[in-house]
Amino acid sequence: MLRFIVGRLLTLPPLLLAVSVGVFLLLRLGRGDPALDYLRLSNIPPTDAAVAAAHQLLGLDRPLAEQYLSWLWQALHLDFGLSYVTRRPVLDDLLYYLPATLQLGAAALVVTLAVSLPLGIWAARHRDRLPDHLVRALAFVGVSIPNFWLGFLLVLLFAVTLNWLPPLGRGGLSHLVMPVVAVALMSLCINARLLRASMLETAGQRHVLYARLRGLPERRIVQNHILRNALLPIVTATGMHIGELLGGTLVIENIFGWPGVGRYAVSAIYNRDYPVLQCFTLLMTVIFVLCNLLVDVLYAWLDPRIRVLREVGR
Amino acid sequence: MAQWRKRLAATVTASFFLAAAMAGGQAAAASSQGTLTYSWSANVGPLDPHRYSPNQMFAQAMVYEPLVHYREGGTIEPWLATAWTISPDGRTYDFTLREGAVFSDGTPFDAAAVKANFDAVLSQRSRHDWLELIGQIQSVEMLDSRRIRLSLKDPYYPTLLELALIRPVRFASPSVLTPEGVRSPVGTGPWMLTETKRGEYDVFTRNPSYWGPKPAYERIVVKVIPDPTSRAVAFETGEIDLIYGGTGQISADSFTRFKARGTGQTAVSAPLATRTMAINSGRAPTSELAVRRAVNHAVNKDAIVAKLLYGLEPRADMLFAANFPYTNLGLVPYAFDPARAAKLLDEAGWTVPAGGTVRMRDGQPLRVELCFIGNDAREKALAEAIQANLRAVGFDAVLIGEEENAVQARQKDGRFGLIFGDTWGAPYDPHSFVSSMRVPAHADYQAQRGLPMKAEIDAKISAVLVTTDETARQTLYRDILTILHEQAVYLPLSYLTAMSVSRGVDGVGFGASVYEIPFGAMRPAP
């Protein structure tokens, strides 16, 4: 197992290198010029002289390869440069905003699992009856609603009309409710649907039939023989949901004024803040890879078959 | 089975209680007495008076003060300088500094402090290249502890106007000046920046040692809210007390809604700048005067103002509104008159072929490229309205919507027929804006490039900026603005305004520029 983990971690540096080249080039393929954005934010008229001065200030006057190599060299020393906009070290800014995003993402993950599992089980156990129809309808609606629109609807109802929840900002638990629901709903619905399908599939398998023949109580059959086996796809899906949830926070943080990396990155996109976007992408890559690694480890731990296969394969 | 249900029921009940507890735990949204809560799209920055982004201008203006102050209409009033004399040749300015002004750290505001700040600005001249004044300054000398002398290369008349700008010539305490910028924000202004929480808010506290009238509010909290829609919601739910600014702060949509429902006190400022289109005289077919004039007659600005701008921006007939210096000239506007436009085009040989809708001449259709920022919903709507107006007189406008930087690139190199552009507003209008018309990298230069008298215009602009004779200056401005108006190289659409929405705040007025928010005059409503 240790070997597996180390092996996976070793793939990280080349992956990061490839991502950094890709992002670096993609950003510069765009037609925009960050110098113009810098001047716009500074309220300086974009004369040729001003643009040239801004290029020099932002280090954009050097050849592309040189820009990349010097960025890479500094990045290897964990120096990701200064943000074009805030003029502060990028990594420092991102690490400052990251905890807020992780808090939102983690809360959304907890809600996703805490709500989708009972819903999925409920639906599966009442197949084609009212609970099942309700859950399926909810899943259909939930998957179809874009999260930013849901965010606005929640604000309209709970903040503007009812005045129950604060519309924006980070603070107590009450600040978390709406952004978490907005971020989590889609993953939650997918998960519930997935668990329902997976449970129904498992329920039709022979070992469940034998369990029934053995006269085991229904509750034990569901818990031990259906649910435990049906949960495996959920683990895989959760790995993907982590990406979805973190991606979802990008938009949701802007709507709810949540001071996280998502909001920081969106304004960086708007202002063509290359150093921020480069570092942000790498940071997200690391988080995704680690989360997926965790899921894989968990998967192997949950399912002996996979563990054995891996041992045999070696 | 029953147990399952019980458990589920328990979970559901528990989550309801949890949700209710969360709702109950919410802090009261109302702000405490003596605190005004405002919002801005970003943190205010480190607040260095001599630097640009990420320092936010409105906040720099709260902490730092100028030698002289710009008032609406372009008049200059004493501020940190109580008096000044200008030498007859217009090259030497002697300022007498205010007695009793101190920086908020207790350092006296005197000639040494002024000199130290000028030195800091001039040591970074290239940073301020865009501002003519900085290039004009030859030396700054202390005459005594309360008097300072500014010597210029040329008799540059907008000197006082540019000294009044929010940056770069404002004054930080010499004790915080370093070659790398200010150590901390210490100015003479009515407010001190006392707390910054990145991504969340900034707090300003009233400066107890301020020399002028003390603001009524003790604190101003500026929350970071990047999105205008979220800002409107924050106002509606009482998270903030004030929205103030242009369309970046609040959408016309939200403003009209608040006004109609009486959600707060709403107000619209006098014209602060002009929303206009430049018409390219260097490219066919707008290289013809008749065509440019026809464009001006064909566009129904009143309808645009009423339907697309919610009546919040008055119709613009001239490049500069009449409340700006030297611009109230009484020129005859191009009235909305499609018949006149059609006649002008007919006379120029552009006629509608039988069975056609677009005018032709020598086998060429009458067609122009109308460029706008594609993801700017407002510009897109305006572009479509103008296209429809032009189409009605047989003039085909091809809409080209691109991202902002691409549109800026077109402005710089003249690849447009019609293109949106705003004037810079007070206090830059008219002098800085006119000055920029001589620079090829501006849409204005590109638009005027085809005029036979372009050299004459540029010469007059250069002259008006350095003339010391008030009458000559008026005449030169009259000439420049008259030529531009008669040559119809602009299609002014509306005058940009600032909007304010407030609740529980009295005395919300407007500053002379959109960046100067008069917090000092605001007070809690009884």
Boltz contact constraints between the chains, C-beta under 6 A:
constraints:
  - contact:
      token1: [A, 31]
      token2: [B, 406]
      max_distance: 6.0
  - contact:
      token1: [A, 32]
      token2: [B, 405]
      max_distance: 6.0
  - contact:
      token1: [A, 33]
      token2: [B, 405]
      max_distance: 6.0
  - contact:
      token1: [A, 36]
      token2: [B, 405]
      max_distance: 6.0
  - contact:
      token1: [A, 36]
      token2: [B, 408]
      max_distance: 6.0
  - contact:
      token1: [A, 41]
      token2: [B, 53]
      max_distance: 6.0
  - contact:
      token1: [A, 42]
      token2: [B, 52]
      max_distance: 6.0
  - contact:
      token1: [A, 42]
      token2: [B, 53]
      max_distance: 6.0
  - contact:
      token1: [A, 44]
      token2: [B, 130]
      max_distance: 6.0
  - contact:
      token1: [A, 45]
      token2: [B, 130]
      max_distance: 6.0
  - contact:
      token1: [A, 45]
      token2: [B, 436]
      max_distance: 6.0
  - contact:
      token1: [A, 47]
      token2: [B, 439]
      max_distance: 6.0
  - contact:
      token1: [A, 47]
      token2: [B, 441]
      max_distance: 6.0
  - contact:
      token1: [A, 48]
      token2: [B, 441]
      max_distance: 6.0
  - contact:
      token1: [A, 49]
      token2: [B, 129]
      max_distance: 6.0
  - contact:
      token1: [A, 50]
      token2: [B, 130]
      max_distance: 6.0
  - contact:
      token1: [A, 53]
      token2: [B, 126]
      max_distance: 6.0
  - contact:
      token1: [A, 85]
      token2: [B, 54]
      max_distance: 6.0
  - contact:
      token1: [A, 86]
      token2: [B, 54]
      max_distance: 6.0
  - contact:
      token1: [A, 87]
      token2: [B, 54]
      max_distance: 6.0
  - contact:
      token1: [A, 96]
      token2: [B, 198]
      max_distance: 6.0
  - contact:
      token1: [A, 97]
      token2: [B, 199]
      max_distance: 6.0
  - contact:
      token1: [A, 118]
      token2: [B, 8]
      max_distance: 6.0
  - contact:
      token1: [A, 155]
      token2: [B, 233]
      max_distance: 6.0
  - contact:
      token1: [A, 159]
      token2: [B, 237]
      max_distance: 6.0
  - contact:
      token1: [A, 160]
      token2: [B, 236]
      max_distance: 6.0
  - contact:
      token1: [A, 164]
      token2: [B, 23]
      max_distance: 6.0
  - contact:
      token1: [A, 166]
      token2: [B, 26]
      max_distance: 6.0
  - contact:
      token1: [A, 167]
      token2: [B, 233]
      max_distance: 6.0
  - contact:
      token1: [A, 167]
      token2: [B, 234]
      max_distance: 6.0
  - contact:
      token1: [A, 167]
      token2: [B, 237]
      max_distance: 6.0
  - contact:
      token1: [A, 168]
      token2: [B, 230]
      max_distance: 6.0
  - contact:
      token1: [A, 168]
      token2: [B, 234]
      max_distance: 6.0
  - contact:
      token1: [A, 172]
      token2: [B, 25]
      max_distance: 6.0
  - contact:
      token1: [A, 173]
      token2: [B, 22]
      max_distance: 6.0
  - contact:
      token1: [A, 174]
      token2: [B, 22]
      max_distance: 6.0
  - contact:
      token1: [A, 174]
      token2: [B, 25]
      max_distance: 6.0
  - contact:
      token1: [A, 174]
      token2: [B, 26]
      max_distance: 6.0
  - contact:
      token1: [A, 177]
      token2: [B, 22]
      max_distance: 6.0
  - contact:
      token1: [A, 254]
      token2: [B, 227]
      max_distance: 6.0
  - contact:
      token1: [A, 257]
      token2: [B, 225]
      max_distance: 6.0
  - contact:
      token1: [A, 257]
      token2: [B, 230]
      max_distance: 6.0
  - contact:
      token1: [A, 259]
      token2: [B, 199]
      max_distance: 6.0
  - contact:
      token1: [A, 259]
      token2: [B, 200]
      max_distance: 6.0
  - contact:
      token1: [A, 267]
      token2: [B, 226]
      max_distance: 6.0
